[in-house]
């Protein structure tokens, strides 16, 4: 398997919950791709907000 190790992937996945500006920028880029592909933006936004983004580990 190539790519970051598990610790690095976990750190990267935590970042959107810790950095609101980063999360907003990622959403804009992803939203544009979803729209271009004709996919549901509402379902993706729900997934991002509820299922993916967790509270910042430093806040828990």
PDB file of N, CA, C and O in Angstrom, chain B, residues numbered from 101:
ATOM      1  N   UNK B 101       0.845  -1.170   0.000  1.00  0.00           N
ATOM      2  CA  UNK B 101       0.000   0.000   0.000  1.00  0.00           C
ATOM      3  C   UNK B 101       0.896   1.240   0.000  1.00  0.00           C
ATOM      4  O   UNK B 101       1.862   1.313   0.759  1.00  0.00           O
ATOM      5  N   UNK B 102       0.580   2.184  -0.830  1.00  0.00           N
ATOM      6  CA  UNK B 102       1.322   3.435  -0.833  1.00  0.00           C
ATOM      7  C   UNK B 102       0.473   4.512  -0.170  1.00  0.00           C
ATOM      8  O   UNK B 102      -0.725   4.340   0.053  1.00  0.00           O
ATOM      9  N   UNK B 103       1.117   5.608   0.132  1.00  0.00           N
ATOM     10  CA  UNK B 103       0.404   6.707   0.775  1.00  0.00           C
ATOM     11  C   UNK B 103       0.815   6.841   2.224  1.00  0.00           C
ATOM     12  O   UNK B 103       1.707   6.138   2.698  1.00  0.00           O
ATOM     13  N   UNK B 104       0.153   7.755   2.927  1.00  0.00           N
ATOM     14  CA  UNK B 104       0.523   8.018   4.318  1.00  0.00           C
ATOM     15  C   UNK B 104       0.231   6.825   5.230  1.00  0.00           C
ATOM     16  O   UNK B 104      -0.641   6.005   4.941  1.00  0.00           O
ATOM     17  N   UNK B 105       0.968   6.744   6.325  1.00  0.00           N
ATOM     18  CA  UNK B 105       0.711   5.701   7.312  1.00  0.00           C
ATOM     19  C   UNK B 105      -0.583   6.038   8.062  1.00  0.00           C
ATOM     20  O   UNK B 105      -1.150   7.117   7.886  1.00  0.00           O
ATOM     21  N   UNK B 106      -1.039   5.104   8.897  1.00  0.00           N
ATOM     22  CA  UNK B 106      -2.320   5.272   9.591  1.00  0.00           C
ATOM     23  C   UNK B 106      -2.339   6.519  10.472  1.00  0.00           C
ATOM     24  O   UNK B 106      -3.339   7.237  10.498  1.00  0.00           O
ATOM     25  N   UNK B 107      -1.269   6.782  11.183  1.00  0.00           N
ATOM     26  CA  UNK B 107      -1.231   7.963  12.055  1.00  0.00           C
ATOM     27  C   UNK B 107      -1.375   9.253  11.247  1.00  0.00           C
ATOM     28  O   UNK B 107      -2.086  10.172  11.654  1.00  0.00           O
ATOM     29  N   UNK B 108      -0.698   9.315  10.102  1.00  0.00           N
ATOM     30  CA  UNK B 108      -0.797  10.494   9.239  1.00  0.00           C
ATOM     31  C   UNK B 108      -2.195  10.638   8.667  1.00  0.00           C
ATOM     32  O   UNK B 108      -2.723  11.748   8.595  1.00  0.00           O
ATOM     33  N   UNK B 109      -2.806   9.527   8.256  1.00  0.00           N
ATOM     34  CA  UNK B 109      -4.170   9.586   7.702  1.00  0.00           C
ATOM     35  C   UNK B 109      -5.156  10.067   8.764  1.00  0.00           C
ATOM     36  O   UNK B 109      -6.051  10.860   8.472  1.00  0.00           O
ATOM     37  N   UNK B 110      -4.990   9.584   9.996  1.00  0.00           N
ATOM     38  CA  UNK B 110      -5.874  10.018  11.079  1.00  0.00           C
ATOM     39  C   UNK B 110      -5.719  11.514  11.326  1.00  0.00           C
ATOM     40  O   UNK B 110      -6.710  12.227  11.486  1.00  0.00           O
ATOM     41  N   UNK B 111      -4.484  11.986  11.357  1.00  0.00           N
ATOM     42  CA  UNK B 111      -4.230  13.418  11.562  1.00  0.00           C
ATOM     43  C   UNK B 111      -4.875  14.237  10.444  1.00  0.00           C
ATOM     44  O   UNK B 111      -5.506  15.259  10.715  1.00  0.00           O
ATOM     45  N   UNK B 112      -4.724  13.804   9.197  1.00  0.00           N
ATOM     46  CA  UNK B 112      -5.308  14.531   8.064  1.00  0.00           C
ATOM     47  C   UNK B 112      -6.830  14.521   8.139  1.00  0.00           C
ATOM     48  O   UNK B 112      -7.469  15.527   7.831  1.00  0.00           O
ATOM     49  N   UNK B 113      -7.411  13.410   8.541  1.00  0.00           N
ATOM     50  CA  UNK B 113      -8.866  13.315   8.647  1.00  0.00           C
ATOM     51  C   UNK B 113      -9.402  14.195   9.771  1.00  0.00           C
ATOM     52  O   UNK B 113     -10.532  14.678   9.695  1.00  0.00           O
ATOM     53  N   UNK B 114      -8.600  14.408  10.814  1.00  0.00           N
ATOM     54  CA  UNK B 114      -9.025  15.262  11.931  1.00  0.00           C
ATOM     55  C   UNK B 114      -8.993  16.747  11.586  1.00  0.00           C
ATOM     56  O   UNK B 114      -9.708  17.538  12.201  1.00  0.00           O
ATOM     57  N   UNK B 115      -8.190  17.126  10.632  1.00  0.00           N
ATOM     58  CA  UNK B 115      -7.993  18.551  10.351  1.00  0.00           C
ATOM     59  C   UNK B 115      -9.266  19.319  10.020  1.00  0.00           C
ATOM     60  O   UNK B 115      -9.411  20.444  10.500  1.00  0.00           O
ATOM     61  N   UNK B 116     -10.213  18.779   9.221  1.00  0.00           N
ATOM     62  CA  UNK B 116     -11.423  19.574   8.935  1.00  0.00           C
ATOM     63  C   UNK B 116     -12.226  19.927  10.181  1.00  0.00           C
ATOM     64  O   UNK B 116     -12.890  20.963  10.209  1.00  0.00           O
ATOM     65  N   UNK B 117     -12.177  19.087  11.207  1.00  0.00           N
ATOM     66  CA  UNK B 117     -12.886  19.392  12.443  1.00  0.00           C
ATOM     67  C   UNK B 117     -12.183  20.450  13.269  1.00  0.00           C
ATOM     68  O   UNK B 117     -12.786  21.055  14.155  1.00  0.00           O
ATOM     69  N   UNK B 118     -10.901  20.677  12.980  1.00  0.00           N
ATOM     70  CA  UNK B 118     -10.100  21.629  13.755  1.00  0.00           C
ATOM     71  C   UNK B 118      -9.913  22.961  13.035  1.00  0.00           C
ATOM     72  O   UNK B 118      -9.556  23.957  13.665  1.00  0.00           O
ATOM     73  N   UNK B 119     -10.145  22.991  11.745  1.00  0.00           N
ATOM     74  CA  UNK B 119      -9.857  24.190  10.955  1.00  0.00           C
ATOM     75  C   UNK B 119     -11.048  24.494  10.052  1.00  0.00           C
ATOM     76  O   UNK B 119     -11.199  23.911   8.978  1.00  0.00           O
ATOM     77  N   UNK B 120     -11.885  25.414  10.509  1.00  0.00           N
ATOM     78  CA  UNK B 120     -13.113  25.747   9.777  1.00  0.00           C
ATOM     79  C   UNK B 120     -12.822  26.276   8.369  1.00  0.00           C
ATOM     80  O   UNK B 120     -13.564  25.970   7.436  1.00  0.00           O
ATOM     81  N   UNK B 121     -11.761  27.059   8.203  1.00  0.00           N
ATOM     82  CA  UNK B 121     -11.422  27.581   6.880  1.00  0.00           C
ATOM     83  C   UNK B 121     -11.026  26.455   5.928  1.00  0.00           C
ATOM     84  O   UNK B 121     -11.426  26.444   4.764  1.00  0.00           O
ATOM     85  N   UNK B 122     -10.243  25.516   6.430  1.00  0.00           N
ATOM     86  CA  UNK B 122      -9.848  24.355   5.608  1.00  0.00           C
ATOM     87  C   UNK B 122     -11.071  23.548   5.198  1.00  0.00           C
ATOM     88  O   UNK B 122     -11.197  23.142   4.043  1.00  0.00           O
ATOM     89  N   UNK B 123     -11.965  23.320   6.144  1.00  0.00           N
ATOM     90  CA  UNK B 123     -13.181  22.565   5.849  1.00  0.00           C
ATOM     91  C   UNK B 123     -14.006  23.272   4.778  1.00  0.00           C
ATOM     92  O   UNK B 123     -14.516  22.625   3.864  1.00  0.00           O
ATOM     93  N   UNK B 124     -14.139  24.577   4.882  1.00  0.00           N
ATOM     94  CA  UNK B 124     -14.911  25.344   3.898  1.00  0.00           C
ATOM     95  C   UNK B 124     -14.263  25.266   2.519  1.00  0.00           C
ATOM     96  O   UNK B 124     -14.957  25.110   1.514  1.00  0.00           O
ATOM     97  N   UNK B 125     -12.951  25.371   2.467  1.00  0.00           N
ATOM     98  CA  UNK B 125     -12.252  25.276   1.179  1.00  0.00           C
ATOM     99  C   UNK B 125     -12.402  23.888   0.562  1.00  0.00           C
ATOM    100  O   UNK B 125     -12.619  23.756  -0.643  1.00  0.00           O
ATOM    101  N   UNK B 126     -12.285  22.862   1.390  1.00  0.00           N
ATOM    102  CA  UNK B 126     -12.451  21.493   0.888  1.00  0.00           C
ATOM    103  C   UNK B 126     -13.867  21.283   0.372  1.00  0.00           C
ATOM    104  O   UNK B 126     -14.066  20.651  -0.666  1.00  0.00           O
ATOM    105  N   UNK B 127     -14.852  21.813   1.094  1.00  0.00           N
ATOM    106  CA  UNK B 127     -16.237  21.666   0.668  1.00  0.00           C
ATOM    107  C   UNK B 127     -16.474  22.335  -0.689  1.00  0.00           C
ATOM    108  O   UNK B 127     -17.128  21.755  -1.556  1.00  0.00           O
ATOM    109  N   UNK B 128     -15.954  23.537  -0.877  1.00  0.00           N
ATOM    110  CA  UNK B 128     -16.144  24.239  -2.151  1.00  0.00           C
ATOM    111  C   UNK B 128     -15.568  23.408  -3.306  1.00  0.00           C
ATOM    112  O   UNK B 128     -16.209  23.257  -4.346  1.00  0.00           O
ATOM    113  N   UNK B 129     -14.377  22.879  -3.120  1.00  0.00           N
ATOM    114  CA  UNK B 129     -13.748  22.074  -4.181  1.00  0.00           C
ATOM    115  C   UNK B 129     -14.553  20.800  -4.440  1.00  0.00           C
ATOM    116  O   UNK B 129     -14.781  20.436  -5.593  1.00  0.00           O
ATOM    117  N   UNK B 130     -14.978  20.129  -3.386  1.00  0.00           N
ATOM    118  CA  UNK B 130     -15.729  18.893  -3.547  1.00  0.00           C
ATOM    119  C   UNK B 130     -17.101  19.170  -4.142  1.00  0.00           C
ATOM    120  O   UNK B 130     -17.564  18.426  -5.006  1.00  0.00           O
ATOM    121  N   UNK B 131     -17.757  20.238  -3.684  1.00  0.00           N
ATOM    122  CA  UNK B 131     -19.082  20.595  -4.201  1.00  0.00           C
ATOM    123  C   UNK B 131     -19.037  20.820  -5.700  1.00  0.00           C
ATOM    124  O   UNK B 131     -19.917  20.358  -6.427  1.00  0.00           O
ATOM    125  N   UNK B 132     -18.019  21.526  -6.168  1.00  0.00           N
ATOM    126  CA  UNK B 132     -17.901  21.776  -7.602  1.00  0.00           C
ATOM    127  C   UNK B 132     -17.767  20.473  -8.383  1.00  0.00           C
ATOM    128  O   UNK B 132     -18.360  20.327  -9.452  1.00  0.00           O
ATOM    129  N   UNK B 133     -16.989  19.524  -7.856  1.00  0.00           N
ATOM    130  CA  UNK B 133     -16.854  18.217  -8.514  1.00  0.00           C
ATOM    131  C   UNK B 133     -18.180  17.464  -8.511  1.00  0.00           C
ATOM    132  O   UNK B 133     -18.546  16.848  -9.513  1.00  0.00           O
ATOM    133  N   UNK B 134     -18.900  17.508  -7.395  1.00  0.00           N
ATOM    134  CA  UNK B 134     -20.189  16.827  -7.314  1.00  0.00           C
ATOM    135  C   UNK B 134     -21.178  17.401  -8.320  1.00  0.00           C
ATOM    136  O   UNK B 134     -21.872  16.659  -9.015  1.00  0.00           O
ATOM    137  N   UNK B 135     -21.236  18.722  -8.391  1.00  0.00           N
ATOM    138  CA  UNK B 135     -22.147  19.379  -9.337  1.00  0.00           C
ATOM    139  C   UNK B 135     -21.787  18.993 -10.766  1.00  0.00           C
ATOM    140  O   UNK B 135     -22.666  18.687 -11.571  1.00  0.00           O
ATOM    141  N   UNK B 136     -20.505  19.007 -11.077  1.00  0.00           N
ATOM    142  CA  UNK B 136     -20.062  18.644 -12.429  1.00  0.00           C
ATOM    143  C   UNK B 136     -20.439  17.207 -12.775  1.00  0.00           C
ATOM    144  O   UNK B 136     -20.712  16.897 -13.935  1.00  0.00           O
ATOM    145  N   UNK B 137     -20.456  16.320 -11.761  1.00  0.00           N
ATOM    146  CA  UNK B 137     -20.807  14.916 -11.985  1.00  0.00           C
ATOM    147  C   UNK B 137     -22.303  14.655 -11.871  1.00  0.00           C
ATOM    148  O   UNK B 137     -22.745  13.523 -12.069  1.00  0.00           O
ATOM    149  N   UNK B 138     -23.104  15.699 -11.549  1.00  0.00           N
ATOM    150  CA  UNK B 138     -24.548  15.545 -11.409  1.00  0.00           C
ATOM    151  C   UNK B 138     -24.945  14.773 -10.160  1.00  0.00           C
ATOM    152  O   UNK B 138     -26.005  14.147 -10.139  1.00  0.00           O
ATOM    153  N   UNK B 139     -24.123  14.804  -9.122  1.00  0.00           N
ATOM    154  CA  UNK B 139     -24.400  14.064  -7.887  1.00  0.00           C
ATOM    155  C   UNK B 139     -25.050  14.963  -6.845  1.00  0.00           C
ATOM    156  O   UNK B 139     -25.034  16.187  -6.976  1.00  0.00           O
ATOM    157  N   UNK B 140     -25.620  14.357  -5.817  1.00  0.00           N
ATOM    158  CA  UNK B 140     -26.357  15.083  -4.781  1.00  0.00           C
ATOM    159  C   UNK B 140     -25.420  15.857  -3.859  1.00  0.00           C
ATOM    160  O   UNK B 140     -24.597  15.271  -3.156  1.00  0.00           O
ATOM    161  N   UNK B 141     -25.554  17.158  -3.874  1.00  0.00           N
ATOM    162  CA  UNK B 141     -24.768  18.018  -2.996  1.00  0.00           C
ATOM    163  C   UNK B 141     -25.292  17.917  -1.567  1.00  0.00           C
ATOM    164  O   UNK B 141     -24.505  17.920  -0.621  1.00  0.00           O
ATOM    165  N   UNK B 142     -26.616  17.827  -1.397  1.00  0.00           N
ATOM    166  CA  UNK B 142     -27.193  17.752  -0.056  1.00  0.00           C
ATOM    167  C   UNK B 142     -26.729  16.502   0.690  1.00  0.00           C
ATOM    168  O   UNK B 142     -26.364  16.576   1.863  1.00  0.00           O
ATOM    169  N   UNK B 143     -26.745  15.347   0.004  1.00  0.00           N
ATOM    170  CA  UNK B 143     -26.302  14.108   0.651  1.00  0.00           C
ATOM    171  C   UNK B 143     -24.830  14.198   1.043  1.00  0.00           C
ATOM    172  O   UNK B 143     -24.439  13.742   2.118  1.00  0.00           O
ATOM    173  N   UNK B 144     -24.021  14.785   0.174  1.00  0.00           N
ATOM    174  CA  UNK B 144     -22.588  14.910   0.453  1.00  0.00           C
ATOM    175  C   UNK B 144     -22.348  15.859   1.621  1.00  0.00           C
ATOM    176  O   UNK B 144     -21.501  15.592   2.473  1.00  0.00           O
ATOM    177  N   UNK B 145     -23.086  16.958   1.666  1.00  0.00           N
ATOM    178  CA  UNK B 145     -22.907  17.909   2.759  1.00  0.00           C
ATOM    179  C   UNK B 145     -23.291  17.267   4.090  1.00  0.00           C
ATOM    180  O   UNK B 145     -22.610  17.456   5.098  1.00  0.00           O
ATOM    181  N   UNK B 146     -24.380  16.514   4.086  1.00  0.00           N
ATOM    182  CA  UNK B 146     -24.786  15.819   5.306  1.00  0.00           C
ATOM    183  C   UNK B 146     -23.680  14.857   5.749  1.00  0.00           C
ATOM    184  O   UNK B 146     -23.305  14.840   6.921  1.00  0.00           O
ATOM    185  N   UNK B 147     -23.165  14.065   4.823  1.00  0.00           N
ATOM    186  CA  UNK B 147     -22.107  13.107   5.152  1.00  0.00           C
ATOM    187  C   UNK B 147     -20.891  13.831   5.728  1.00  0.00           C
ATOM    188  O   UNK B 147     -20.326  13.401   6.734  1.00  0.00           O
ATOM    189  N   UNK B 148     -20.493  14.923   5.090  1.00  0.00           N
ATOM    190  CA  UNK B 148     -19.328  15.668   5.561  1.00  0.00           C
ATOM    191  C   UNK B 148     -19.565  16.217   6.965  1.00  0.00           C
ATOM    192  O   UNK B 148     -18.698  16.093   7.831  1.00  0.00           O
ATOM    193  N   UNK B 149     -20.715  16.815   7.196  1.00  0.00           N
ATOM    194  CA  UNK B 149     -21.005  17.456   8.479  1.00  0.00           C
ATOM    195  C   UNK B 149     -21.276  16.461   9.601  1.00  0.00           C
ATOM    196  O   UNK B 149     -20.873  16.696  10.740  1.00  0.00           O
ATOM    197  N   UNK B 150     -21.950  15.358   9.302  1.00  0.00           N
ATOM    198  CA  UNK B 150     -22.420  14.458  10.351  1.00  0.00           C
ATOM    199  C   UNK B 150     -21.561  13.203  10.486  1.00  0.00           C
ATOM    200  O   UNK B 150     -21.241  12.785  11.599  1.00  0.00           O
ATOM    201  N   UNK B 151     -21.194  12.611   9.371  1.00  0.00           N
ATOM    202  CA  UNK B 151     -20.493  11.324   9.431  1.00  0.00           C
ATOM    203  C   UNK B 151     -18.978  11.458   9.422  1.00  0.00           C
ATOM    204  O   UNK B 151     -18.293  10.687  10.093  1.00  0.00           O
ATOM    205  N   UNK B 152     -18.445  12.409   8.687  1.00  0.00           N
ATOM    206  CA  UNK B 152     -16.996  12.470   8.511  1.00  0.00           C
ATOM    207  C   UNK B 152     -16.316  13.377   9.521  1.00  0.00           C
ATOM    208  O   UNK B 152     -15.421  12.943  10.246  1.00  0.00           O
ATOM    209  N   UNK B 153     -16.732  14.625   9.574  1.00  0.00           N
ATOM    210  CA  UNK B 153     -16.039  15.600  10.423  1.00  0.00           C
ATOM    211  C   UNK B 153     -16.392  15.347  11.882  1.00  0.00           C
ATOM    212  O   UNK B 153     -17.559  15.393  12.272  1.00  0.00           O
ATOM    213  N   UNK B 154     -15.396  15.086  12.655  1.00  0.00           N
ATOM    214  CA  UNK B 154     -15.537  14.868  14.092  1.00  0.00           C
ATOM    215  C   UNK B 154     -15.021  16.115  14.818  1.00  0.00           C
ATOM    216  O   UNK B 154     -14.276  16.901  14.233  1.00  0.00           O
ATOM    217  N   UNK B 155     -15.402  16.302  16.065  1.00  0.00           N
ATOM    218  CA  UNK B 155     -14.848  17.428  16.825  1.00  0.00           C
ATOM    219  C   UNK B 155     -13.322  17.325  16.871  1.00  0.00           C
ATOM    220  O   UNK B 155     -12.752  16.234  16.862  1.00  0.00           O
ATOM    221  N   UNK B 156     -12.704  18.453  16.919  1.00  0.00           N
ATOM    222  CA  UNK B 156     -11.251  18.498  17.012  1.00  0.00           C
ATOM    223  C   UNK B 156     -10.804  17.719  18.246  1.00  0.00           C
ATOM    224  O   UNK B 156     -11.326  17.961  19.334  1.00  0.00           O
ATOM    225  N   UNK B 157      -9.851  16.790  18.113  1.00  0.00           N
ATOM    226  CA  UNK B 157      -9.405  16.018  19.272  1.00  0.00           C
ATOM    227  C   UNK B 157      -8.946  16.895  20.436  1.00  0.00           C
ATOM    228  O   UNK B 157      -9.057  16.497  21.595  1.00  0.00           O
ATOM    229  N   UNK B 158      -8.438  18.068  20.134  1.00  0.00           N
ATOM    230  CA  UNK B 158      -7.986  18.966  21.192  1.00  0.00           C
ATOM    231  C   UNK B 158      -9.139  19.566  21.973  1.00  0.00           C
ATOM    232  O   UNK B 158      -8.943  20.060  23.083  1.00  0.00           O
ATOM    233  N   UNK B 159     -10.369  19.528  21.396  1.00  0.00           N
ATOM    234  CA  UNK B 159     -11.553  20.090  22.048  1.00  0.00           C
ATOM    235  C   UNK B 159     -12.308  19.057  22.861  1.00  0.00           C
ATOM    236  O   UNK B 159     -13.247  19.409  23.575  1.00  0.00           O
ATOM    237  N   UNK B 160     -11.922  17.778  22.771  1.00  0.00           N
ATOM    238  CA  UNK B 160     -12.675  16.723  23.469  1.00  0.00           C
ATOM    239  C   UNK B 160     -11.993  16.335  24.752  1.00  0.00           C
ATOM    240  O   UNK B 160     -12.481  15.463  25.471  1.00  0.00           O
TER     241      UNK B 160
END
